[in-house]
């Protein structure tokens, strides 16, 4: 499973918690797992800062893939989240 992120100066789906850069996210999964995917995207954006500083320039200027994990594992985790909130 993967999503594609692209820097955005206008509307955004997620915002990097380190530098504030906004990103449009092109989701591929089901709506039910987007909350979990959002957390993984934010984690990926934070990791881009680990060795490169705190500015928005650490994020690629072009669209980039965020690899999550296989759909079966993602679906299982989403189901666990739903059952724990029910």
KOLFI-743681 format. One record per atom (N, C-alpha, C, O): residue number from 1; atom name; x, y, z; residue in one letter. Coordinates in pm, whole numbers. Example, Ala and Ser with C-alpha at 12.3 -4.5 7.8 and 13.67 -1.06 7.14 Angstrom:
residues 2
<pt 1 "N" <1319 -569 780> "a"> <pt 1 "CA" <1230 -450 780> "a"> <pt 1 "C" <1320 -330 780> "a"> <pt 1 "O" <1424 -332 846> "a"> <pt 2 "N" <1285 -225 708> "s"> <pt 2 "CA" <1367 -106 714> "s"> <pt 2 "C" <1290 3 787> "s"> <pt 2 "O" <1341 114 804> "s"> 
//
This chain:
residues 86
<pt 1 "N" <85 -117 0> "x"> <pt 1 "CA" <0 0 0> "x"> <pt 1 "C" <90 123 0> "x"> <pt 1 "O" <195 124 65> "x"> <pt 2 "N" <49 224 -72> "x"> <pt 2 "CA" <125 348 -76> "x"> <pt 2 "C" <32 465 -100> "x"> <pt 2 "O" <-81 448 -145> "x"> <pt 3 "N" <81 583 -69> "x"> <pt 3 "CA" <13 706 -103> "x"> <pt 3 "C" <116 796 -169> "x"> <pt 3 "O" <237 775 -154> "x"> <pt 4 "N" <70 896 -240> "x"> <pt 4 "CA" <159 991 -306> "x"> <pt 4 "C" <136 1126 -242> "x"> <pt 4 "O" <22 1169 -225> "x"> <pt 5 "N" <245 1194 -206> "x"> <pt 5 "CA" <240 1326 -145> "x"> <pt 5 "C" <302 1428 -238> "x"> <pt 5 "O" <398 1398 -309> "x"> <pt 6 "N" <247 1548 -238> "x"> <pt 6 "CA" <301 1657 -319> "x"> <pt 6 "C" <288 1786 -239> "x"> <pt 6 "O" <183 1816 -184> "x"> <pt 7 "N" <398 1863 -235> "x"> <pt 7 "CA" <395 1992 -166> "x"> <pt 7 "C" <284 2078 -221> "x"> <pt 7 "O" <255 2074 -340> "x"> <pt 8 "N" <221 2155 -133> "x"> <pt 8 "CA" <111 2241 -175> "x"> <pt 8 "C" <116 2371 -97> "x"> <pt 8 "O" <130 2371 26> "x"> <pt 9 "N" <106 2482 -169> "x"> <pt 9 "CA" <101 2612 -104> "x"> <pt 9 "C" <-44 2654 -77> "x"> <pt 9 "O" <-68 2746 0> "x"> <pt 10 "N" <-139 2587 -140> "x"> <pt 10 "CA" <-281 2619 -122> "x"> <pt 10 "C" <-341 2520 -24> "x"> <pt 10 "O" <-293 2508 88> "x"> <pt 11 "N" <-444 2449 -64> "x"> <pt 11 "CA" <-507 2351 23> "x"> <pt 11 "C" <-413 2235 51> "x"> <pt 11 "O" <-323 2206 -28> "x"> <pt 12 "N" <-435 2168 165> "x"> <pt 12 "CA" <-352 2052 196> "x"> <pt 12 "C" <-431 1951 276> "x"> <pt 12 "O" <-528 1984 346> "x"> <pt 13 "N" <-387 1826 265> "x"> <pt 13 "CA" <-447 1716 341> "x"> <pt 13 "C" <-374 1695 473> "x"> <pt 13 "O" <-436 1664 575> "x"> <pt 14 "N" <-242 1712 470> "x"> <pt 14 "CA" <-160 1700 590> "x"> <pt 14 "C" <-58 1814 591> "x"> <pt 14 "O" <-27 1873 488> "x"> <pt 15 "N" <-8 1843 710> "x"> <pt 15 "CA" <92 1947 727> "x"> <pt 15 "C" <205 1887 810> "x"> <pt 15 "O" <180 1827 915> "x"> <pt 16 "N" <329 1904 764> "x"> <pt 16 "CA" <445 1854 838> "x"> <pt 16 "C" <447 1920 975> "x"> <pt 16 "O" <435 2042 986> "x"> <pt 17 "N" <461 1838 1079> "x"> <pt 17 "CA" <459 1889 1215> "x"> <pt 17 "C" <590 1956 1255> "x"> <pt 17 "O" <597 2023 1358> "x"> <pt 18 "N" <694 1938 1174> "x"> <pt 18 "CA" <824 1999 1205> "x"> <pt 18 "C" <834 2137 1141> "x"> <pt 18 "O" <866 2235 1210> "x"> <pt 19 "N" <809 2146 1010> "x"> <pt 19 "CA" <831 2272 938> "x"> <pt 19 "C" <703 2344 895> "x"> <pt 19 "O" <709 2460 855> "x"> <pt 20 "N" <589 2277 903> "x"> <pt 20 "CA" <463 2339 865> "x"> <pt 20 "C" <428 2331 718> "x"> <pt 20 "O" <324 2382 677> "x"> <pt 21 "N" <514 2268 636> "x"> <pt 21 "CA" <486 2255 493> "x"> <pt 21 "C" <359 2173 473> "x"> <pt 21 "O" <342 2068 536> "x"> <pt 22 "N" <270 2220 385> "x"> <pt 22 "CA" <147 2148 354> "x"> <pt 22 "C" <167 2053 237> "x"> <pt 22 "O" <251 2077 150> "x"> <pt 23 "N" <91 1945 235> "x"> <pt 23 "CA" <98 1845 130> "x"> <pt 23 "C" <-42 1801 89> "x"> <pt 23 "O" <-130 1785 173> "x"> <pt 24 "N" <-61 1783 -39> "x"> <pt 24 "CA" <-179 1716 -91> "x"> <pt 24 "C" <-143 1568 -94> "x"> <pt 24 "O" <-34 1531 -137> "x"> <pt 25 "N" <-235 1484 -49> "x"> <pt 25 "CA" <-210 1339 -46> "x"> <pt 25 "C" <-308 1271 -141> "x"> <pt 25 "O" <-429 1294 -134> "x"> <pt 26 "N" <-254 1189 -228> "x"> <pt 26 "CA" <-335 1112 -321> "x"> <pt 26 "C" <-351 973 -261> "x"> <pt 26 "O" <-262 888 -270> "x"> <pt 27 "N" <-468 951 -199> "x"> <pt 27 "CA" <-495 828 -126> "x"> <pt 27 "C" <-530 716 -222> "x"> <pt 27 "O" <-593 740 -324> "x"> <pt 28 "N" <-489 594 -189> "x"> <pt 28 "CA" <-526 478 -268> "x"> <pt 28 "C" <-610 379 -190> "x"> <pt 28 "O" <-678 295 -248> "x"> <pt 29 "N" <-605 388 -59> "x"> <pt 29 "CA" <-676 291 24> "x"> <pt 29 "C" <-821 329 47> "x"> <pt 29 "O" <-870 431 -3> "x"> <pt 30 "N" <-888 247 124> "x"> <pt 30 "CA" <-1027 272 159> "x"> <pt 30 "C" <-1035 386 260> "x"> <pt 30 "O" <-939 413 332> "x"> <pt 31 "N" <-1147 450 265> "x"> <pt 31 "CA" <-1168 562 355> "x"> <pt 31 "C" <-1146 519 500> "x"> <pt 31 "O" <-1096 599 580> "x"> <pt 32 "N" <-1182 398 536> "x"> <pt 32 "CA" <-1174 351 674> "x"> <pt 32 "C" <-1031 350 727> "x"> <pt 32 "O" <-1011 359 848> "x"> <pt 33 "N" <-931 338 641> "x"> <pt 33 "CA" <-793 329 688> "x"> <pt 33 "C" <-717 460 673> "x"> <pt 33 "O" <-598 465 703> "x"> <pt 34 "N" <-781 564 627> "x"> <pt 34 "CA" <-711 691 603> "x"> <pt 34 "C" <-658 754 730> "x"> <pt 34 "O" <-553 819 727> "x"> <pt 35 "N" <-726 738 841> "x"> <pt 35 "CA" <-676 795 967> "x"> <pt 35 "C" <-541 733 1002> "x"> <pt 35 "O" <-448 804 1041> "x"> <pt 36 "N" <-530 603 987> "x"> <pt 36 "CA" <-403 535 1013> "x"> <pt 36 "C" <-299 576 909> "x"> <pt 36 "O" <-184 602 944> "x"> <pt 37 "N" <-339 582 782> "x"> <pt 37 "CA" <-246 624 677> "x"> <pt 37 "C" <-196 766 703> "x"> <pt 37 "O" <-79 794 680> "x"> <pt 38 "N" <-282 853 749> "x"> <pt 38 "CA" <-244 992 779> "x"> <pt 38 "C" <-132 993 884> "x"> <pt 38 "O" <-35 1068 871> "x"> <pt 39 "N" <-146 910 988> "x"> <pt 39 "CA" <-42 902 1091> "x"> <pt 39 "C" <91 855 1032> "x"> <pt 39 "O" <197 906 1068> "x"> <pt 40 "N" <84 759 942> "x"> <pt 40 "CA" <206 707 880> "x"> <pt 40 "C" <270 810 787> "x"> <pt 40 "O" <392 819 780> "x"> <pt 41 "N" <188 888 717> "x"> <pt 41 "CA" <241 996 631> "x"> <pt 41 "C" <311 1099 718> "x"> <pt 41 "O" <422 1142 685> "x"> <pt 42 "N" <248 1140 828> "x"> <pt 42 "CA" <309 1238 917> "x"> <pt 42 "C" <441 1187 974> "x"> <pt 42 "O" <537 1263 989> "x"> <pt 43 "N" <446 1059 1007> "x"> <pt 43 "CA" <569 998 1057> "x"> <pt 43 "C" <678 1004 949> "x"> <pt 43 "O" <793 1036 978> "x"> <pt 44 "N" <641 973 826> "x"> <pt 44 "CA" <736 977 714> "x"> <pt 44 "C" <790 1119 694> "x"> <pt 44 "O" <910 1137 673> "x"> <pt 45 "N" <702 1220 701> "x"> <pt 45 "CA" <745 1358 685> "x"> <pt 45 "C" <842 1399 796> "x"> <pt 45 "O" <940 1469 770> "x"> <pt 46 "N" <816 1355 919> "x"> <pt 46 "CA" <908 1384 1030> "x"> <pt 46 "C" <1043 1320 1006> "x"> <pt 46 "O" <1146 1381 1034> "x"> <pt 47 "N" <1042 1196 955> "x"> <pt 47 "CA" <1167 1124 931> "x"> <pt 47 "C" <1254 1195 826> "x"> <pt 47 "O" <1377 1184 831> "x"> <pt 48 "N" <1194 1266 733> "x"> <pt 48 "CA" <1271 1338 632> "x"> <pt 48 "C" <1355 1448 697> "x"> <pt 48 "O" <1453 1493 637> "x"> <pt 49 "N" <1320 1491 815> "x"> <pt 49 "CA" <1394 1596 886> "x"> <pt 49 "C" <1509 1541 970> "x"> <pt 49 "O" <1595 1619 1013> "x"> <pt 50 "N" <1513 1413 996> "x"> <pt 50 "CA" <1608 1357 1091> "x"> <pt 50 "C" <1753 1395 1066> "x"> <pt 50 "O" <1826 1426 1160> "x"> <pt 51 "N" <1796 1394 941> "x"> <pt 51 "CA" <1936 1421 911> "x"> <pt 51 "C" <1954 1543 822> "x"> <pt 51 "O" <2064 1568 773> "x"> <pt 52 "N" <1848 1619 802> "x"> <pt 52 "CA" <1857 1726 702> "x"> <pt 52 "C" <1814 1863 752> "x"> <pt 52 "O" <1813 1958 673> "x"> <pt 53 "N" <1780 1879 877> "x"> <pt 53 "CA" <1742 2011 927> "x"> <pt 53 "C" <1592 2026 944> "x"> <pt 53 "O" <1515 1931 927> "x"> <pt 54 "N" <1552 2148 979> "x"> <pt 54 "CA" <1412 2173 1014> "x"> <pt 54 "C" <1334 2249 908> "x"> <pt 54 "O" <1215 2273 927> "x"> <pt 55 "N" <1395 2287 798> "x"> <pt 55 "CA" <1326 2365 695> "x"> <pt 55 "C" <1246 2279 599> "x"> <pt 55 "O" <1267 2158 589> "x"> <pt 56 "N" <1154 2343 529> "x"> <pt 56 "CA" <1067 2273 433> "x"> <pt 56 "C" <1146 2220 314> "x"> <pt 56 "O" <1096 2134 241> "x"> <pt 57 "N" <1269 2269 291> "x"> <pt 57 "CA" <1348 2224 177> "x"> <pt 57 "C" <1390 2077 187> "x"> <pt 57 "O" <1437 2020 89> "x"> <pt 58 "N" <1375 2015 304> "x"> <pt 58 "CA" <1411 1873 318> "x"> <pt 58 "C" <1312 1782 247> "x"> <pt 58 "O" <1345 1668 216> "x"> <pt 59 "N" <1193 1832 220> "x"> <pt 59 "CA" <1093 1752 151> "x"> <pt 59 "C" <1115 1763 1> "x"> <pt 59 "O" <1149 1871 -48> "x"> <pt 60 "N" <1097 1653 -74> "x"> <pt 60 "CA" <1116 1660 -219> "x"> <pt 60 "C" <1026 1765 -284> "x"> <pt 60 "O" <912 1785 -243> "x"> <pt 61 "N" <1081 1832 -385> "x"> <pt 61 "CA" <1005 1935 -457> "x"> <pt 61 "C" <900 1873 -548> "x"> <pt 61 "O" <801 1939 -582> "x"> <pt 62 "N" <919 1748 -587> "x"> <pt 62 "CA" <825 1679 -676> "x"> <pt 62 "C" <744 1580 -593> "x"> <pt 62 "O" <779 1550 -479> "x"> <pt 63 "N" <637 1530 -651> "x"> <pt 63 "CA" <554 1429 -583> "x"> <pt 63 "C" <640 1309 -546> "x"> <pt 63 "O" <731 1271 -620> "x"> <pt 64 "N" <612 1250 -431> "x"> <pt 64 "CA" <689 1134 -386> "x"> <pt 64 "C" <597 1031 -321> "x"> <pt 64 "O" <491 1064 -267> "x"> <pt 65 "N" <641 906 -329> "x"> <pt 65 "CA" <565 794 -270> "x"> <pt 65 "C" <596 784 -122> "x"> <pt 65 "O" <709 805 -78> "x"> <pt 66 "N" <494 750 -46> "x"> <pt 66 "CA" <512 710 93> "x"> <pt 66 "C" <464 566 99> "x"> <pt 66 "O" <344 538 89> "x"> <pt 67 "N" <558 474 115> "x"> <pt 67 "CA" <523 333 122> "x"> <pt 67 "C" <474 303 263> "x"> <pt 67 "O" <541 334 361> "x"> <pt 68 "N" <357 245 272> "x"> <pt 68 "CA" <300 212 401> "x"> <pt 68 "C" <335 68 432> "x"> <pt 68 "O" <447 42 476> "x"> <pt 69 "N" <248 -25 410> "x"> <pt 69 "CA" <275 -168 415> "x"> <pt 69 "C" <168 -238 339> "x"> <pt 69 "O" <78 -175 282> "x"> <pt 70 "N" <176 -372 336> "x"> <pt 70 "CA" <82 -445 252> "x"> <pt 70 "C" <-61 -425 300> "x"> <pt 70 "O" <-86 -405 419> "x"> <pt 71 "N" <-154 -432 207> "x"> <pt 71 "CA" <-294 -404 233> "x"> <pt 71 "C" <-356 -493 339> "x"> <pt 71 "O" <-442 -448 415> "x"> <pt 72 "N" <-312 -619 347> "x"> <pt 72 "CA" <-369 -710 447> "x"> <pt 72 "C" <-338 -661 587> "x"> <pt 72 "O" <-426 -657 673> "x"> <pt 73 "N" <-213 -623 612> "x"> <pt 73 "CA" <-174 -576 745> "x"> <pt 73 "C" <-245 -445 777> "x"> <pt 73 "O" <-288 -425 890> "x"> <pt 74 "N" <-257 -358 679> "x"> <pt 74 "CA" <-324 -230 701> "x"> <pt 74 "C" <-471 -252 732> "x"> <pt 74 "O" <-526 -187 821> "x"> <pt 75 "N" <-534 -343 660> "x"> <pt 75 "CA" <-674 -374 685> "x"> <pt 75 "C" <-696 -432 824> "x"> <pt 75 "O" <-794 -399 890> "x"> <pt 76 "N" <-605 -520 868> "x"> <pt 76 "CA" <-616 -578 1001> "x"> <pt 76 "C" <-604 -471 1109> "x"> <pt 76 "O" <-679 -471 1206> "x"> <pt 77 "N" <-507 -382 1091> "x"> <pt 77 "CA" <-487 -275 1189> "x"> <pt 77 "C" <-607 -182 1194> "x"> <pt 77 "O" <-648 -140 1302> "x"> <pt 78 "N" <-664 -150 1079> "x"> <pt 78 "CA" <-781 -63 1074> "x"> <pt 78 "C" <-899 -131 1144> "x"> <pt 78 "O" <-974 -65 1216> "x"> <pt 79 "N" <-915 -261 1122> "x"> <pt 79 "CA" <-1023 -334 1186> "x"> <pt 79 "C" <-1006 -334 1338> "x"> <pt 79 "O" <-1103 -322 1412> "x"> <pt 80 "N" <-881 -348 1384> "x"> <pt 80 "CA" <-854 -345 1528> "x"> <pt 80 "C" <-888 -207 1584> "x"> <pt 80 "O" <-946 -196 1692> "x"> <pt 81 "N" <-851 -102 1510> "x"> <pt 81 "CA" <-882 33 1556> "x"> <pt 81 "C" <-1033 55 1567> "x"> <pt 81 "O" <-1081 113 1664> "x"> <pt 82 "N" <-1107 7 1467> "x"> <pt 82 "CA" <-1252 24 1468> "x"> <pt 82 "C" <-1314 -51 1585> "x"> <pt 82 "O" <-1404 1 1651> "x"> <pt 83 "N" <-1267 -173 1611> "x"> <pt 83 "CA" <-1326 -253 1720> "x"> <pt 83 "C" <-1292 -193 1856> "x"> <pt 83 "O" <-1369 -208 1950> "x"> <pt 84 "N" <-1178 -126 1867> "x"> <pt 84 "CA" <-1141 -68 1997> "x"> <pt 84 "C" <-1215 63 2023> "x"> <pt 84 "O" <-1229 104 2138> "x"> <pt 85 "N" <-1265 128 1916> "x"> <pt 85 "CA" <-1339 252 1934> "x"> <pt 85 "C" <-1489 228 1941> "x"> <pt 85 "O" <-1564 320 1974> "x"> <pt 86 "N" <-1533 108 1911> "x"> <pt 86 "CA" <-1677 77 1910> "x"> <pt 86 "C" <-1728 49 2049> "x"> <pt 86 "O" <-1847 22 2066> "x"> 
//
